[in-house]
């Protein structure tokens, strides 16, 4: 048995069992932000979501947005590049915090 089972994604709405009004608000917002064409196309939004799904490792989202990318016209090269952007950003975010280390080292006279 795997910790993450793809069938569990179908249970997502059940998270709202005890606060259904909040879950409805979330789904309304989520749908508007991810599925509605605006300044960004659905394809661009799907690529962003796929990249974030890798950055904040979510197997459910990776599955869903790999499919969404394909359905909205993204190709494997674009999808791969998007996750490389996320990986580069993650590395940069980690490394830039090294400035905090440098600040402490300087205060300590190292």
C-alpha positions in Angstrom: 0.0 0.0 0.0 1.2 3.5 -0.9 0.8 6.5 1.4 -0.6 8.5 -1.6 -3.2 6.6 -3.5 -4.4 8.3 -6.7 -8.0 7.2 -5.9 -7.8 9.4 -2.8 -7.8 12.6 -4.9 -11.5 11.8 -5.5 -12.1 12.3 -1.8 -10.8 15.8 -1.8 -14.2 17.4 -1.3 -14.7 15.3 1.8 -12.2 17.5 3.5 -15.1 20.0 3.8 -17.2 17.5 5.7 -17.3 19.6 8.9 -17.1 23.0 7.3 -18.8 22.7 3.9 -19.3 26.4 3.5 -15.5 27.0 3.7 -14.8 24.2 1.2 -17.3 25.6 -1.2 -15.6 29.0 -1.0 -12.3 27.4 -1.6 -13.5 25.5 -4.6 -15.1 28.6 -6.1 -11.8 30.5 -5.6 -9.7 27.6 -6.9 -11.8 27.2 -10.0 -11.8 30.9 -10.8 -8.0 31.1 -10.3 -7.0 28.0 -12.2 -9.7 27.4 -14.8 -10.8 30.8 -16.1 -9.0 32.5 -18.9 -7.8 35.9 -18.1 -4.5 37.6 -18.4 -3.1 34.0 -18.5 -4.3 31.2 -20.7 -5.5 27.9 -19.2 -2.3 26.4 -20.6 -0.1 28.9 -18.8 -2.0 28.4 -15.6 -1.7 24.6 -15.9 2.1 24.9 -16.4 2.4 27.2 -13.3 0.3 24.7 -11.3 2.5 21.8 -12.5 5.6 23.6 -11.5 4.2 24.4 -8.0 3.0 20.9 -7.6 6.6 19.8 -7.9 8.0 22.6 -5.7 5.5 21.8 -2.9 5.6 18.0 -3.6 2.0 17.0 -4.1 1.6 13.7 -6.1 -2.2 14.4 -6.5 -1.5 17.8 -8.1 1.3 16.4 -10.2 -1.1 13.8 -11.6 -3.9 16.3 -12.1 -1.8 19.1 -13.7 0.2 16.8 -15.9 -3.2 15.8 -17.4 -4.4 19.5 -17.4 -1.2 20.6 -19.2 -1.8 18.0 -21.9 -5.5 18.8 -22.2 -4.7 22.5 -22.6 -2.0 22.1 -25.3 1.2 22.0 -23.4 3.9 19.6 -24.6 6.4 17.5 -22.6 9.2 20.0 -23.4 7.2 22.9 -21.9 6.1 20.8 -18.9 9.7 19.7 -18.2 11.0 23.3 -18.6 8.3 24.5 -16.1 9.5 22.0 -13.5 13.1 23.0 -14.1 12.1 26.6 -13.4 10.5 25.5 -10.1 13.6 23.5 -9.2 15.9 26.5 -10.0 13.6 28.8 -7.9 13.7 26.3 -5.0 17.4 26.1 -5.1 17.7 29.9 -5.2 15.3 30.3 -2.4 17.3 27.9 -0.3 20.6 29.5 -1.2 19.6 33.1 -0.7 18.9 32.3 2.9 22.6 31.8 3.1 22.8 35.5 3.6 21.4 35.0 7.0 24.3 32.6 7.8 26.7 35.2 6.5 25.2 37.9 8.7 25.6 35.7 11.8 29.1 34.7 10.8 30.0 38.4 10.4 28.5 39.2 13.9 30.6 36.3 15.3 33.7 37.7 13.7 34.2 34.6 11.4 
